[in-house]
Amino acid sequence: MHDQFVDKLVARATAMKVGHALEVGTQIGPVVSEQKLSENMAYVDLAAKEGAEHLCGGERLEMVTDRYYMMSGVFVGTNNVMRINREDMFAPLACVIPVAGYDEALHVVNDTNFGLTSGIVTINLARATHFRRNAKTGCVMVNLPTAGTD
């Protein structure tokens, strides 16, 4: 399932429309400042130094409106020890952490200082209920996206 998920994530990330926040169809607007964009780009470099595999995106974009645009990016081969997974980046970057099964996944979800949102996709009601009760995050989603709920 990992490879299928990653393929779909990369396809969605590369299809995201970056542009002026008020333009119709824009999905990702600019980051707030040059400093924040520099910080985001430093995370892209850090991901490579930590051994993550960079699949797409993560580069600065030059647009008609001069602002701080960045393409969404995806990294795989990451783990929960890496800073890119331990720090709250506030960047359009996704890091995929492969796990061997449910117990390890729940451990990874709970091994954070942030824990804003988490989610599980399953048809197993017992597993969904267990996850909902045991994920130590502010919002726990079952078969729903986590983005935007915060």
N, C-alpha and C positions, 0 to 999 in steps of 0.2 A: 504494500500500500504506500510505503514511503516514496518510491520513485514516481508513482502515479500522482500523488499529492504534489510533489515538487514540480513535476511537469506542468500541472494546472496552475500552481502558484506562480511560476515563471511566466507562463502565458498571460495570466491576469496582470502581473506586475509590469510587463513590457507593453501591455495594451492601455495602461493608465494614461489618461490625458492630463498632461501638466500644462498649466497656463495661469493667466490672471484669474484671481479668485472670483471675480464677478462675470467672467465669460461663461456663456452657456456651454455646458458639457465638460467644464473643467472638473477634474476629480482630485487633483493635487495642486494647491496654490503654492506660492513661494514660502520659504521659511522666513522667520521674522527679521533677521538681520544678517549682515555679512559675517559677524562673529559666530552666529549660530550655524550658518552654512559651513564655515571653516571647521567648527566642531564636528559637524556631520561628516565632512570629508575626512577628518582625522579618524573617525570611527571606521570608515571604509578602509583606510590604511591599516588601522589596528586589527581589523578582521583578518587581513592577509597575514600580518605578523603573527597572529595567534593561531594560524593554520586553517582558517575557514576557507572553503572553496567558493569563489565569487562566480555566481552564475549569470547575473545580469544587473544592469542599472548601477546606481550609486554615483553617477557622474553629474557634474554641474552642467546645467543647460543654459544656453544663451537664448533668450526669447525677445520678442519685439518690445515688450515692456521690460525695462531694465530693473530687475529685482533679483532675488536670491533663489533661483529655481534649481531643483535637483530631481533626477529621475529615481523612481522607487527601485530598490535593489533587493536581491535575494542571495543569501549565503547558506551553504549546507556544510555538513561535516563539522558542526559546532557542538559544544557541550556546555554544561551549566557552570563550568569553572571560568570560561572566557569572559572577559570584561564586556564584550559586546552583548552578552546575555545577562550580565549581572548589574549593569548600569541602565538607567532610564534615559535612553538616547533622545527621545522625541525627534526621531528622524524617520523618513520613509524607507526604512530598512527592515527586512525580515530575516531572522536567523532560524533555521530549522535544526532542532535537536532530535536526532534519532534515539528511540528508546526500544528496549526489548519487549516491553509489555505494559499492561495497565499499571501495575504496582510501581514500576520505575517512572512511568509518566506522571502519576500522582505525586511521587516524591519530587520530581523536577518542578512541577507546578507549585508546590509548597516551599521549595528551597529558594526563596527570594525575599528581599527586603521591601518589595513594592506590592505585588499581588493585586493589581487593580482589577483585572478581569481574567477569567479562564473559561474554557469551554471544552466540551466533549461532543463528538459525533458518534452515535451508537444506536442500534436497534434494541439493545439489551436494557430493559427497564431497571433491573437490579443494579447494573453497572452505572447507569445514569443517576439513580438515586444515591448510590454510594459516593459517586463523584460530587454530586451536589452537596451532600452532607459533609464531605471531608476535604474539599478544596478550600484552602484558606485564602480566598480572594474576596474582594469587595463585591464583584458581580460574577455569578457562575451561570453560564449558558449551556443549555442542552440542545443540540441540533440547531443552533442559531449562531450567527456571527457575533464576535465579541467587539469588533470595532464600532465605535459610535455609542456604545451603551454607557460609557463613562462620561 
